[in-house]
Amino acid sequence: MDFSCLNWAGLGIGICTFLIIGLFHPLVIKGEYYFGLKINIAFAIVGVITAIAALLVDSLFFSALLAVISFSSFWGVKEVYDQQERVRKGWFPANPKRKKNNDK
């Protein structure tokens, strides 16, 4: 069977999407632990920059990957609030060096 005629781009985008989403999970957890809600600013900035880059890149493959990073960043903004709630419930450890009202 000749594999050179297959379109590997979709599979590549799928694998990269899986890895990007997997990367953002610990980024949200660690970001909330070390920076609190302030990390939302970084997620929002990365989201906007990668969304603009996705519009400007000629390659459909890289444009799709930048869009996945962008929307994963935007989702990360919401997840930081959810992570803060999970910490409050005791499901994840709180950072003992950060005061409770310091992240607003």
C-alpha positions in Angstrom: 0.0 0.0 0.0 1.3 3.4 -1.0 1.1 5.8 2.0 2.4 8.8 0.1 -1.1 9.6 -1.3 -2.7 9.9 2.2 -3.4 13.3 3.7 -1.5 13.3 7.0 -2.3 16.9 7.9 -5.6 16.2 9.6 -4.1 13.4 11.7 -1.2 15.7 12.6 -3.6 18.5 13.7 -5.5 16.0 15.8 -2.3 14.7 17.6 -1.1 18.3 18.2 -4.5 19.3 19.5 -4.4 16.4 21.9 -1.0 17.5 23.1 -1.9 21.2 23.4 -4.9 20.5 25.5 -2.9 18.1 27.6 -0.3 20.9 28.1 -2.8 23.5 29.1 -4.2 21.3 32.0 -1.1 21.5 34.1 -0.5 25.1 33.0 -3.8 26.1 34.5 -3.1 24.2 37.7 0.4 25.5 38.2 -0.6 29.0 37.0 -3.3 29.3 39.6 -1.1 27.9 42.3 1.8 30.3 41.7 0.0 33.4 40.4 -3.7 33.1 41.4 -6.2 34.9 39.2 -3.5 37.1 37.8 -2.5 34.3 35.4 -5.8 35.0 33.5 -4.1 38.1 31.9 -1.4 35.9 30.5 -3.9 33.4 29.1 -5.9 36.2 27.5 -2.9 37.8 25.9 -1.6 34.5 24.5 -5.1 33.8 23.2 -5.4 37.1 21.4 -1.9 37.0 19.9 -2.3 33.4 18.7 -5.7 34.2 17.2 -4.3 37.1 15.2 -1.3 34.9 14.2 -3.8 32.2 13.0 -5.4 34.7 10.7 -2.1 35.8 9.3 -0.3 32.5 8.7 -0.5 31.1 5.2 -0.3 27.4 6.1 -3.6 25.8 7.0 -1.8 23.3 9.3 -0.1 26.0 11.4 -3.1 28.3 11.3 -5.2 25.5 12.8 -2.6 24.8 15.5 -2.4 28.5 16.4 -6.2 28.6 16.6 -6.2 25.5 18.9 -3.6 27.3 21.1 -5.7 30.4 21.0 -8.9 28.8 22.1 -7.2 26.6 24.6 -5.8 29.9 26.2 -9.3 31.4 26.2 -10.6 28.2 27.8 -7.8 28.5 30.3 -9.1 31.8 31.5 -12.4 30.1 32.6 -10.5 27.1 34.0 -8.5 29.3 36.4 -11.7 30.3 38.1 -12.8 26.6 38.2 -9.3 25.7 39.5 -9.7 28.3 42.3 -13.0 26.7 43.2 -11.4 23.2 43.3 -8.6 24.5 45.6 -11.3 26.1 47.8 -13.0 22.7 48.0 -9.7 21.0 49.0 -9.4 19.0 45.8 -6.0 20.6 45.0 -3.4 22.2 47.4 -3.4 25.9 48.0 -0.2 27.8 47.8 0.7 28.5 51.5 2.9 31.5 50.4 0.0 33.4 48.9 -2.6 35.1 51.0 -6.2 34.2 50.4 -7.3 37.7 49.2 -4.1 38.4 47.4 -5.3 37.1 44.0 -8.0 39.6 43.3 
